[in-house]
Amino acid sequence: MNYQQKKAKYAYHLFKKGLPFKKAYAVVEKGDKFVVLNNLAKDRYSLSGGGVDRSEDNIAAVKREVMEEMNMEIEIARSLGVVSYPSDRKYKNHEFVLECQAEIFYARFVGYGDNKDFGIKGEFSDNIRIVELTKEEMIKKVDTFTKLGVKLD
């Protein structure tokens, strides 16, 4: 079973138990800019982050995800809050809507890691790049702010 299949199976398990899928994301400040991911194929910008593993808390998860995706060490400054949203999922022949709960953290760039295998893995990985945006650009372009209403202040 590959990673995507394991993730789908776990999501279905949570759905059957009525539990949310926990996620953690970081708004990463680096100097006077903010570091985000840009999916060129979809012309979409997003924060770095992802699912919280069973054995970790939200802070450990977001630090791990940022290291995996951007090879950056971060320091958590504060939580910006938790948002909930529906996510359409599929596992085998089952289609379902899973509630996701994502904690959004404000973090500061500390340095680069030594993770030589960093980056987004998967079908669209060639289309994803790491970009730096101003605060205003990030608020206008990143889904977390435009669709979920997360505020920085």
C-alpha positions as CSV (number, residue, x, y, z in Angstrom):
1,M,0.0,0.0,0.0
2,N,1.5,3.3,-1.0
3,Y,1.4,6.6,1.0
4,Q,-1.7,7.9,-0.8
5,Q,-3.6,4.7,-0.2
6,K,-2.6,4.7,3.5
7,K,-3.8,8.3,3.8
8,A,-7.1,7.5,2.1
9,K,-7.6,4.5,4.4
10,Y,-6.9,6.5,7.5
11,A,-9.2,9.3,6.3
12,Y,-12.0,6.7,5.8
13,H,-11.3,5.3,9.3
14,L,-11.7,8.8,10.8
15,F,-14.9,9.4,8.8
16,K,-16.5,6.2,10.1
17,K,-15.7,7.2,13.7
18,G,-17.0,10.7,13.2
19,L,-13.6,12.2,13.9
20,P,-11.9,15.1,12.0
21,F,-8.7,14.9,10.0
22,K,-6.2,17.0,11.9
23,K,-3.8,19.3,10.0
24,A,-1.3,22.0,10.8
25,Y,0.0,24.8,8.5
26,A,2.5,27.6,8.9
27,V,2.6,31.2,7.8
28,V,6.4,31.4,7.5
29,E,7.9,34.9,7.9
30,K,11.4,35.3,6.4
31,G,12.7,38.8,6.7
32,D,10.2,41.2,5.2
33,K,8.5,38.4,3.1
34,F,6.5,35.3,3.6
35,V,7.4,31.9,2.1
36,V,4.6,29.9,0.5
37,L,4.1,27.1,-2.1
38,N,2.9,27.9,-5.6
39,N,1.3,25.2,-7.8
40,L,2.0,26.4,-11.3
41,A,-0.4,24.0,-12.9
42,K,-3.3,25.2,-10.9
43,D,-2.1,28.8,-10.4
44,R,-2.7,28.3,-6.7
45,Y,-0.8,29.4,-3.6
46,S,-0.8,27.6,-0.3
47,L,0.8,27.5,3.1
48,S,3.3,24.7,3.9
49,G,1.8,22.0,6.1
50,G,-0.3,18.9,6.2
51,G,-1.6,16.1,8.2
52,V,-0.8,15.5,11.9
53,D,0.5,12.0,12.5
54,R,-1.0,10.0,15.3
55,S,2.2,10.2,17.4
56,E,2.8,13.9,17.2
57,D,1.2,17.2,18.3
58,N,0.3,20.1,15.9
59,I,3.6,21.9,16.5
60,A,5.7,18.9,15.8
61,A,3.6,18.2,12.7
62,V,3.9,21.7,11.2
63,K,7.7,21.8,11.8
64,R,8.1,18.4,10.1
65,E,5.9,19.4,7.2
66,V,7.8,22.6,6.6
67,M,11.1,20.8,6.7
68,E,9.8,18.1,4.3
69,E,8.3,20.5,1.9
70,M,10.7,23.5,2.0
71,N,13.8,22.3,3.9
72,M,13.3,25.1,6.4
73,E,13.6,25.2,10.2
74,I,11.0,27.4,11.8
75,E,10.3,28.8,15.2
76,I,6.6,29.0,16.2
77,A,5.6,32.4,17.3
78,R,1.9,31.8,18.0
79,S,-1.3,30.1,16.9
80,L,-3.6,32.0,14.6
81,G,-6.4,29.7,15.3
82,V,-8.1,26.5,14.1
83,V,-10.4,26.4,11.1
84,S,-12.7,23.6,10.0
85,Y,-13.7,22.8,6.4
86,P,-15.1,19.9,4.5
87,S,-12.9,17.8,2.2
88,D,-14.2,15.4,-0.5
89,R,-12.5,12.1,-0.2
90,K,-12.5,8.7,-1.8
91,Y,-11.5,5.3,-0.4
92,K,-12.0,2.2,-2.6
93,N,-15.6,2.5,-3.7
94,H,-16.6,4.9,-0.9
95,E,-17.0,8.6,-1.6
96,F,-17.4,10.7,1.5
97,V,-17.0,14.2,2.9
98,L,-14.5,14.4,5.8
99,E,-14.3,17.3,8.2
100,C,-10.8,18.7,8.4
101,Q,-9.5,20.8,11.4
102,A,-6.4,22.8,10.6
103,E,-4.4,24.8,13.1
104,I,-2.6,27.7,11.5
105,F,0.6,28.9,13.1
106,Y,2.6,32.1,12.6
107,A,6.3,31.1,12.4
108,R,9.6,32.6,11.7
109,F,12.3,31.2,9.4
110,V,15.3,30.1,11.5
111,G,17.5,28.5,8.8
112,Y,17.8,25.8,6.2
113,G,17.9,22.2,7.1
114,D,20.1,19.4,5.7
115,N,17.1,17.5,4.2
116,K,18.4,16.8,0.6
117,D,15.1,15.1,-0.3
118,F,12.8,18.0,0.5
119,G,10.0,19.0,-1.7
120,I,6.5,18.2,-2.6
121,K,6.2,14.6,-3.7
122,G,3.5,13.2,-6.0
123,E,1.8,13.7,-9.3
124,F,2.2,17.5,-9.5
125,S,5.5,17.9,-7.8
126,D,7.2,19.3,-10.9
127,N,4.7,22.1,-10.9
128,I,5.3,23.3,-7.3
129,R,7.8,25.9,-6.4
130,I,8.7,27.8,-3.2
131,V,8.1,31.5,-3.5
132,E,8.4,34.6,-1.3
133,L,5.5,37.1,-1.2
134,T,4.8,40.3,0.6
135,K,2.2,40.2,3.3
136,E,-0.3,41.9,1.0
137,E,0.4,39.5,-1.9
138,M,0.1,36.5,0.5
139,I,-3.3,37.6,1.9
140,K,-4.7,38.1,-1.6
141,K,-3.4,34.8,-3.1
142,V,-3.3,32.1,-0.4
143,D,-6.5,30.1,0.0
144,T,-6.1,30.0,3.8
145,F,-6.8,33.8,3.8
146,T,-9.1,34.1,0.8
147,K,-11.4,31.1,1.4
148,L,-11.1,30.3,5.1
149,G,-10.9,33.8,6.5
150,V,-7.8,33.4,8.6
151,K,-6.5,36.8,9.9
152,L,-2.9,37.6,10.6
153,D,-3.5,40.3,13.2
